[in-house]
């Protein structure tokens, strides 16, 4: 579908799709779409509809569903990033770029060296940033962004991941290319805060089944490491390029 892409979680009723709120205002006021125009609408759960507009007002847009696809342009593999909470707006940067790349879930967590805190307002911003990235990248599946968890709770997460990896700044062993299981359908990669992990945290992650890897001889900023890991993992699994 080569149309402008918009978001609405509302399912079609009797072949008609209704869009309200800010997205309707964007369609009508900003993009100035008119009756008869055809747009793409994703629900964030994997569905994409081709919609011919039948009514356009400032706060309500209605259209006839012409066709539907599911999981168009979505990665075959499920890759999630557990990212320690970062200072300032750096976590928003991670969410935006990870969404564009195809990450399915982002799990913020507090660690021993975490400096930043994730308020409810900041969590809402992360969701908004991811939604904008969803539309700009033409994805159909909106990544889940969890409420922040403590490090101990991170160890107990039962997300059904086939493999859990951790990017460790002091690792001298293998890199991601070596440790990643190419046959894994789901992977969780854990990335630490600005100050890195404490050794006891790495020990705990390994005891819980995680495998650590190095990102090379150069020290990356935490937000850079998260995006690099997401791109590398999806690329090695065959979901990029």
Secondary structure, DSSP 8 states (H G I E B T S, - for coil): --S-EEE-----BTTEEEEEHHHHHIIIIIS---TT-EEEEE-BBSEEEEEEEEEE-SSEEEEEEEEEEESTT--SSEEEEEEE--STTHHHHHHHHHHHHT--EEEEEE-TT------HHHHHHHHHHHHHHHHHTT-SB--EE---EEHHHHTT-----SEEEEE-TT--S-BHHHHS-TT-SEEEEEE--TT---HHHHHHHHHTT-EEEB--SS---HHHHHHHHHHHHHHHTT---
